[in-house]
Amino acid sequence: MAHRGLQADYPENTALSVRKAIEAGALYVEIDIQLSLDRQPMVYHDISLKRVSGQDAMISSLTCSELVAVPAYEPERLGNQFIDETVSSLAAVVEIILSHPQVTLFVELKEESIAEFGAQTVLENVCQVLQPIRDRAVLISFDYQLIASAKANGWPQVGPVLLEWSHIYSAEIQAIAGDYTFVDYKIIPETETLDRLTSKLVAYEVGTGQLANKLAERGVPMFETFDIASLLNDRDQNE
């Protein structure tokens, strides 16, 4: 799964990084969502515009029409190479996914916007934009209650992102019965048996083929990576 698109080579969470991930062969792409001042879903990880856009402002302080004119180029990491790339709306990414019917989009709803605008507003506004790809859009979040609400209200596919490994066996997570469960691979106990899990486990922050193979041997079926192109290339060379 392409984490924030092809983030290794392009500015994260941009239409460009999503397109490049798909061109590299990704069938699963994950993006992050924050809401704008006018409550429109924007593809952005941080609540602050500083790291990705080089501006001292909050994403929630600007409207969608203002944000889509703001650069999204990760200046500290990538310099000015992609300064012409701008903040993407969720609607723009949905248009890309519509053109690639083989691709499933995973949409992480960020805690900062949930805290500022409320879970219901975030959920309603995101689901409205995702309707054209409803059957290929998976809602994920660290906010377990929001994911439970999405599932209860009929969203086809959902998945919690675990705050702690022990939560995977909690009544709250079991009640959600998510299609996927996301977890930082570093918090999976070495002695844990994974074959009793009922949802598909997705380990994130997987950066190498060697690590992916090690996790696969333990029974982890899916991996999220910032460098989907390299991992797919490693896989193809080993087949």
Residue frames relative to the residue before (quaternion, step in Angstrom):
aa qw qx qy qz dx dy dz
M 1.0000 0.0000 0.0000 0.0000 0.00 0.00 0.00
A 0.3847 -0.7355 0.5149 0.2144 3.57 -0.86 0.99
H 0.2678 -0.7926 0.5367 0.1097 3.56 -0.44 1.30
R 0.8236 -0.0788 -0.0287 0.5609 3.58 -0.42 1.31
G 0.6667 -0.4455 0.2820 0.5268 3.56 1.17 0.62
L 0.6825 -0.4057 0.3514 0.4961 3.57 -1.16 -0.58
Q 0.0786 -0.8709 0.4850 0.0114 3.53 0.56 1.27
A 0.5602 0.6258 -0.3983 0.3686 3.61 1.08 -0.54
D 0.8106 0.2821 -0.1099 0.5013 3.58 1.00 -0.84
Y 0.7827 0.2604 -0.1182 0.5528 3.59 1.22 -0.41
P 0.6416 -0.5111 0.3726 0.4340 3.61 -1.16 0.32
E 0.5058 -0.6952 0.4305 0.2749 3.55 -0.78 1.07
N 0.8609 0.1734 -0.1103 0.4654 3.53 -1.30 0.51
T 0.5095 0.5947 -0.4605 0.4179 3.56 0.99 0.84
A 0.6473 -0.4898 0.3978 0.4276 3.54 -1.26 0.32
L 0.6167 0.5562 -0.3364 0.4440 3.58 1.06 -0.76
S 0.6944 0.4687 -0.2914 0.4618 3.60 0.81 -0.95
V 0.6205 0.5238 -0.3434 0.4719 3.60 1.08 -0.61
R 0.6645 0.4979 -0.3088 0.4639 3.59 0.87 -0.92
K 0.6794 0.4950 -0.2972 0.4529 3.59 0.89 -0.90
A 0.6082 0.5369 -0.3546 0.4648 3.60 1.06 -0.65
I 0.6641 0.4934 -0.2984 0.4760 3.58 0.94 -0.89
E 0.6373 0.5223 -0.3230 0.4655 3.59 1.00 -0.81
A 0.6617 0.5035 -0.2992 0.4681 3.59 1.13 -0.66
G 0.6461 -0.5503 0.3059 0.4315 3.58 1.27 -0.18
A 0.4044 0.7272 -0.4748 0.2868 3.60 1.23 0.11
L 0.2130 -0.7572 0.6065 0.1154 3.53 -1.02 0.91
Y 0.7394 0.2594 -0.1549 0.6017 3.56 1.33 -0.29
V 0.0135 -0.7972 0.6022 -0.0408 3.55 -0.80 1.06
E 0.1692 -0.7841 0.5916 0.0811 3.57 -0.92 0.96
I 0.0239 -0.7764 0.6297 -0.0012 3.55 -1.08 0.85
D 0.3693 -0.7067 0.5598 0.2255 3.56 -1.34 0.32
I 0.1994 -0.7965 0.5648 0.0826 3.54 -1.12 0.70
Q 0.0026 -0.7198 0.6941 0.0020 3.50 -1.13 0.95
L 0.4078 -0.7020 0.5188 0.2677 3.60 -1.15 0.49
S 0.4544 -0.6616 0.5359 0.2618 3.52 -1.21 0.70
L 0.7343 -0.3943 0.3085 0.4585 3.55 -1.32 0.02
D 0.7432 0.3551 -0.2075 0.5278 3.58 1.03 -0.79
R 0.5728 -0.6777 0.3282 0.3238 3.53 1.26 0.73
Q 0.4173 0.6779 -0.4928 0.3515 3.55 1.06 0.75
P 0.4694 -0.6867 0.4674 0.2995 3.64 -0.88 0.83
M 0.0805 -0.7893 0.6087 -0.0056 3.54 -0.78 1.14
V 0.4298 -0.6980 0.5116 0.2576 3.56 -1.05 0.78
Y 0.3535 0.7137 -0.4965 0.3452 3.55 -0.04 1.36
H 0.3917 -0.7385 0.5026 0.2202 3.58 -0.96 0.84
D 0.7720 0.3543 -0.1812 0.4956 3.58 0.76 -1.05
I 0.4861 -0.6196 0.5180 0.3338 3.54 -1.25 0.40
S 0.6821 0.4331 -0.2622 0.5277 3.56 1.24 -0.56
L 0.4283 -0.7031 0.5117 0.2457 3.57 -1.15 0.68
K 0.4309 0.7633 -0.4230 0.2296 3.59 1.28 -0.21
R 0.7447 0.4484 -0.2596 0.4208 3.60 0.55 -1.14
V 0.7782 0.3593 -0.1854 0.4805 3.59 0.77 -1.01
S 0.8016 0.2915 -0.1330 0.5048 3.58 1.03 -0.77
G 0.4183 -0.7437 0.4432 0.2747 3.60 1.24 -0.13
Q 0.5999 0.5587 -0.3575 0.4474 3.59 1.18 0.50
D 0.3948 -0.7140 0.5321 0.2264 3.55 -1.06 0.83
A 0.4895 0.6066 -0.4737 0.4100 3.54 0.30 1.28
M 0.4361 -0.6585 0.5428 0.2857 3.53 -1.34 0.28
I 0.5608 -0.6155 0.4235 0.3567 3.58 -1.02 0.73
S 0.6693 0.5108 -0.2946 0.4520 3.58 1.10 -0.68
S 0.6120 0.5525 -0.3564 0.4396 3.60 1.26 -0.01
L 0.7160 0.3825 -0.2341 0.5350 3.60 1.30 -0.12
T 0.4903 -0.6525 0.4929 0.3014 3.56 -1.16 0.62
C 0.6911 -0.4613 0.3556 0.4280 3.53 -1.29 0.25
S 0.6782 0.4950 -0.3020 0.4515 3.60 0.84 -0.94
E 0.6424 0.4938 -0.3238 0.4886 3.59 1.13 -0.57
L 0.6799 0.5206 -0.2955 0.4236 3.58 0.91 -0.91
V 0.6661 0.5120 -0.3284 0.4317 3.61 0.94 -0.75
A 0.6436 0.4712 -0.3283 0.5060 3.58 1.32 0.01
V 0.5667 0.6010 -0.3704 0.4249 3.59 1.32 -0.10
P 0.4910 -0.6602 0.4687 0.3216 3.63 -0.86 0.85
A 0.0743 -0.7445 0.6607 0.0602 3.57 -1.23 0.60
Y 0.2622 0.8296 -0.4314 0.2386 3.55 0.38 1.26
E 0.3473 -0.7733 0.4736 0.2391 3.62 1.27 0.08
P 0.0802 -0.8700 0.4838 0.0512 3.61 0.64 1.09
E 0.6632 0.5100 -0.3335 0.4346 3.62 0.91 -0.76
R 0.7311 0.4199 -0.2311 0.4855 3.59 1.04 -0.74
L 0.8268 0.2388 -0.0676 0.5047 3.57 0.93 -0.96
G 0.4534 -0.6917 0.4509 0.3358 3.59 1.26 0.04
N 0.7216 -0.4124 0.3152 0.4580 3.58 -1.04 -0.79
Q 0.2933 0.8117 -0.4714 0.1813 3.58 1.30 0.19
F 0.8065 0.2102 -0.0890 0.5454 3.60 0.99 -0.84
I 0.1995 0.8357 -0.4957 0.1269 3.57 1.11 0.60
D 0.6412 0.5257 -0.3306 0.4509 3.60 1.17 -0.41
E 0.5469 0.5827 -0.4132 0.4366 3.62 1.25 -0.14
T 0.1647 -0.8165 0.5495 0.0649 3.59 -0.85 0.91
V 0.6909 -0.4513 0.3593 0.4357 3.55 -1.33 0.22
S 0.2742 -0.7783 0.5493 0.1317 3.56 -0.93 0.94
S 0.3735 -0.6715 0.5856 0.2581 3.53 -1.13 0.64
L 0.6096 -0.5273 0.4280 0.4088 3.57 -1.21 0.37
A 0.6037 0.5777 -0.3542 0.4199 3.58 1.03 -0.75
A 0.6434 0.5228 -0.3227 0.4568 3.60 1.02 -0.78
V 0.6637 0.4855 -0.3064 0.4795 3.60 0.99 -0.79
V 0.5981 0.5528 -0.3625 0.4530 3.59 1.04 -0.69
E 0.6272 0.5336 -0.3371 0.4563 3.59 1.00 -0.76
I 0.6320 0.5167 -0.3319 0.4727 3.60 1.02 -0.75
I 0.6809 0.4943 -0.2928 0.4542 3.58 0.85 -0.98
L 0.5944 0.5698 -0.3599 0.4387 3.59 1.07 -0.67
S 0.6862 0.4775 -0.2757 0.4745 3.58 1.11 -0.67
H 0.7385 0.3197 -0.1940 0.5611 3.59 1.30 -0.15
P 0.1504 -0.8615 0.4785 0.0789 3.59 0.36 1.23
Q 0.6052 0.5602 -0.3589 0.4371 3.60 1.24 -0.20
V 0.6574 0.5487 -0.2889 0.4281 3.59 1.26 -0.36
T 0.2071 -0.7413 0.6283 0.1136 3.54 -1.10 0.87
L 0.2473 -0.7788 0.5651 0.1140 3.56 -0.93 0.97
F 0.1681 -0.7579 0.6245 0.0858 3.57 -0.92 0.98
V 0.1340 -0.8270 0.5460 -0.0079 3.55 -0.63 1.22
E 0.1516 -0.8053 0.5698 0.0623 3.57 -0.42 1.24
L 0.2482 -0.7612 0.5876 0.1174 3.55 -0.76 1.10
K 0.3213 -0.8134 0.4617 0.1482 3.55 -0.43 1.28
E 0.6071 -0.6235 0.3814 0.3118 3.50 -1.11 0.88
E 0.6201 0.5768 -0.3558 0.3954 3.59 1.02 -0.76
S 0.6929 0.4514 -0.2789 0.4882 3.58 0.93 -0.86
I 0.5953 0.5522 -0.3607 0.4589 3.57 1.10 -0.64
A 0.6676 0.4969 -0.2944 0.4699 3.58 0.98 -0.87
E 0.7194 0.4640 -0.2599 0.4468 3.59 0.95 -0.84
F 0.8141 0.2846 -0.1216 0.4914 3.58 0.85 -0.96
G 0.5203 -0.6256 0.4179 0.4041 3.56 1.24 -0.39
A 0.5882 -0.6228 0.3948 0.3321 3.54 -1.02 0.85
Q 0.6637 0.5277 -0.3193 0.4233 3.57 0.91 -0.88
T 0.6495 0.5113 -0.3153 0.4662 3.59 0.97 -0.84
V 0.6474 0.5110 -0.3181 0.4674 3.57 0.92 -0.91
L 0.6908 0.4963 -0.2861 0.4413 3.55 0.79 -1.02
E 0.6799 0.4966 -0.2987 0.4493 3.58 0.83 -0.95
N 0.7035 0.4765 -0.2804 0.4466 3.58 0.84 -0.95
V 0.6496 0.4983 -0.3177 0.4784 3.57 1.04 -0.74
C 0.6701 0.5059 -0.3073 0.4478 3.59 0.85 -0.91
Q 0.6069 0.5589 -0.3532 0.4411 3.57 1.05 -0.69
V 0.6905 0.4692 -0.2781 0.4751 3.58 0.91 -0.92
L 0.6970 0.4954 -0.2673 0.4442 3.59 1.07 -0.75
Q 0.4001 0.7639 -0.4527 0.2269 3.60 1.19 -0.22
P 0.6633 0.5144 -0.3470 0.4184 3.68 0.84 -0.74
I 0.7645 0.2551 -0.1701 0.5670 3.60 1.19 -0.45
R 0.1051 0.8682 -0.4804 0.0659 3.56 1.23 0.55
D 0.7358 0.4312 -0.2407 0.4633 3.59 0.87 -0.92
R 0.7314 0.3500 -0.2252 0.5402 3.59 1.30 -0.10
A 0.6044 0.5188 -0.3622 0.4841 3.57 1.18 0.57
V 0.1347 -0.7970 0.5880 0.0284 3.56 -0.67 1.16
L 0.2667 -0.7650 0.5672 0.1481 3.59 -0.74 1.05
I 0.0223 0.7950 -0.6048 0.0417 3.58 -0.84 0.99
S 0.1155 0.7920 -0.5925 0.0913 3.58 -1.19 0.56
F 0.5110 -0.5898 0.5267 0.3369 3.53 -1.34 0.35
D 0.6092 0.5413 -0.3466 0.4644 3.59 1.26 -0.34
Y 0.2965 -0.8053 0.4891 0.1563 3.57 -0.08 1.31
Q 0.6494 0.5329 -0.3271 0.4328 3.58 0.96 -0.83
L 0.6309 0.5265 -0.3333 0.4622 3.57 1.02 -0.76
I 0.6651 0.4941 -0.3067 0.4685 3.58 0.92 -0.87
A 0.6219 0.5286 -0.3350 0.4707 3.58 1.04 -0.75
S 0.6519 0.5143 -0.3089 0.4637 3.58 1.00 -0.83
A 0.6349 0.5276 -0.3275 0.4597 3.58 0.98 -0.84
K 0.6625 0.4978 -0.2968 0.4745 3.58 0.95 -0.90
A 0.6750 0.5060 -0.2971 0.4474 3.59 0.91 -0.94
N 0.7167 0.4305 -0.2433 0.4917 3.56 1.14 -0.64
G 0.6729 -0.5886 0.2659 0.3606 3.55 1.23 0.48
W 0.3874 0.6926 -0.5332 0.2933 3.61 1.14 0.30
P 0.5423 -0.7049 0.3400 0.3058 3.60 -0.64 1.10
Q 0.8224 0.0522 0.0075 0.5665 3.61 0.87 -0.92
V 0.0461 0.7941 -0.6020 0.0693 3.56 -0.91 0.98
G 0.0064 -0.8006 0.5986 0.0265 3.54 -1.30 0.24
P 0.3533 -0.7158 0.5563 0.2308 3.59 -0.86 0.90
V 0.2811 -0.6876 0.6340 0.2147 3.54 -1.31 0.46
L 0.3912 -0.7789 0.4396 0.2168 3.56 -0.44 1.21
L 0.3648 -0.6977 0.5789 0.2121 3.53 -1.06 0.87
E 0.7717 0.0181 0.0135 0.6356 3.55 1.14 -0.77
W 0.5936 -0.5926 0.4000 0.3695 3.58 -1.07 0.67
S 0.6323 0.5706 -0.3397 0.3989 3.58 0.94 -0.86
H 0.5765 0.6136 -0.3741 0.3888 3.59 1.15 -0.51
I 0.5471 0.6514 -0.4032 0.3373 3.59 1.13 -0.54
Y 0.7333 0.3744 -0.2222 0.5223 3.59 1.18 -0.53
S 0.4374 0.7095 -0.4530 0.3164 3.58 1.28 0.17
A 0.6324 -0.5351 0.3999 0.3923 3.55 -1.24 0.44
E 0.6303 0.5574 -0.3346 0.4243 3.59 1.02 -0.78
I 0.6986 0.4434 -0.2704 0.4922 3.59 0.87 -0.92
Q 0.6335 0.5293 -0.3323 0.4562 3.58 0.99 -0.76
A 0.6532 0.5200 -0.3134 0.4525 3.58 1.04 -0.78
I 0.6028 0.5510 -0.3583 0.4524 3.58 1.09 -0.67
A 0.0629 -0.8262 0.5509 0.0997 3.58 0.99 -0.90
G 0.0616 0.8510 -0.5156 0.0781 3.54 0.86 1.04
D 0.5474 -0.5994 0.4715 0.3445 3.53 -1.22 0.50
Y 0.7681 0.1350 -0.0505 0.6239 3.54 1.21 -0.70
T 0.1030 -0.7416 0.6528 0.1155 3.54 -1.32 0.38
F 0.2203 -0.7943 0.5582 0.0947 3.57 -0.66 1.14
V 0.0709 0.7967 -0.5953 0.0771 3.56 -1.02 0.82
D 0.4881 -0.6019 0.5425 0.3244 3.55 -1.15 0.69
Y 0.4775 -0.7085 0.4279 0.2948 3.59 -0.58 1.10
K 0.6169 0.5924 -0.3433 0.3881 3.59 1.12 -0.65
I 0.7154 0.4289 -0.2795 0.4755 3.63 1.13 -0.37
I 0.4649 0.6318 -0.4781 0.3951 3.60 1.23 0.23
P 0.4135 -0.7240 0.4825 0.2684 3.63 -0.53 1.05
E 0.5599 -0.6329 0.4268 0.3221 3.56 -1.00 0.86
T 0.7333 0.4322 -0.2323 0.4706 3.57 1.06 -0.72
E 0.4680 0.7146 -0.4260 0.2981 3.59 1.30 -0.07
T 0.2909 -0.7192 0.6047 0.1803 3.55 -1.05 0.84
L 0.2238 -0.8385 0.4901 0.0814 3.57 -0.55 1.18
D 0.5424 0.6672 -0.3988 0.3189 3.60 1.18 -0.20
R 0.6372 0.5299 -0.3494 0.4372 3.62 1.19 -0.10
L 0.4777 0.6745 -0.4424 0.3480 3.59 1.25 -0.03
T 0.3410 -0.7684 0.5129 0.1738 3.56 -0.99 0.85
S 0.7041 0.3608 -0.2682 0.5496 3.61 1.19 -0.33
K 0.5757 -0.5958 0.4323 0.3559 3.57 -1.23 0.45
L 0.3120 -0.7720 0.5305 0.1586 3.57 -0.64 1.15
V 0.0971 -0.7691 0.6307 0.0364 3.55 -0.98 0.96
A 0.1727 -0.7868 0.5874 0.0780 3.58 -0.57 1.17
Y 0.1412 -0.8144 0.5573 0.0787 3.57 -0.78 0.99
E 0.7230 0.3641 -0.3718 0.4542 3.49 -1.44 0.44
V 0.3777 0.7028 -0.5045 0.3300 3.59 1.09 0.73
G 0.1135 -0.8716 0.4768 0.0119 3.56 -0.30 1.26
T 0.7860 0.2622 -0.1389 0.5423 3.60 1.17 -0.37
G 0.6011 -0.5612 0.4352 0.3665 3.51 -1.25 0.46
Q 0.6025 0.5698 -0.3521 0.4341 3.57 1.09 -0.71
L 0.6705 0.4803 -0.2926 0.4839 3.57 0.95 -0.89
A 0.6317 0.5336 -0.3345 0.4520 3.58 0.97 -0.82
N 0.6593 0.5038 -0.3111 0.4634 3.59 0.95 -0.85
K 0.6345 0.5324 -0.3278 0.4545 3.58 1.00 -0.81
L 0.6806 0.4749 -0.2829 0.4809 3.57 0.94 -0.90
A 0.6211 0.5460 -0.3377 0.4495 3.58 1.04 -0.77
E 0.6373 0.5322 -0.3205 0.4560 3.57 1.02 -0.79
R 0.6735 0.4755 -0.2883 0.4869 3.57 1.18 -0.55
G 0.6265 -0.5715 0.3251 0.4185 3.58 1.28 -0.15
V 0.4515 0.6541 -0.4795 0.3719 3.61 1.22 0.29
P 0.2776 -0.8287 0.4637 0.1455 3.63 -0.48 1.13
M 0.8050 0.1859 -0.0823 0.5573 3.60 1.14 -0.56
F 0.1518 -0.7884 0.5941 0.0504 3.54 -1.17 0.73
E 0.2180 -0.7501 0.6105 0.1309 3.54 -1.10 0.74
T 0.0065 0.8289 -0.5529 0.0849 3.54 -0.72 1.10
F 0.4745 -0.6516 0.5134 0.2944 3.54 -1.20 0.60
D 0.7629 0.3198 -0.1618 0.5381 3.60 1.22 -0.41
I 0.0738 -0.8510 0.5199 0.0089 3.54 0.61 1.20
A 0.6161 0.5668 -0.3553 0.4159 3.60 1.02 -0.73
S 0.6911 0.4748 -0.2856 0.4641 3.59 0.88 -0.91
L 0.6721 0.4964 -0.3135 0.4513 3.59 0.90 -0.83
L 0.6479 0.4944 -0.3242 0.4803 3.58 1.01 -0.72
N 0.6332 0.5238 -0.3280 0.4659 3.58 1.05 -0.73
D 0.6294 0.5275 -0.3251 0.4690 3.59 1.02 -0.84
R 0.6490 0.5283 -0.3125 0.4496 3.55 0.96 -0.90
D 0.6879 0.4943 -0.2893 0.4458 3.54 0.86 -1.01
Q 0.6603 0.5096 -0.3153 0.4527 3.58 1.02 -0.74
N 0.7004 0.4721 -0.2641 0.4656 3.58 1.15 -0.62
E 0.5827 0.5871 -0.3792 0.4147 3.59 1.25 -0.20
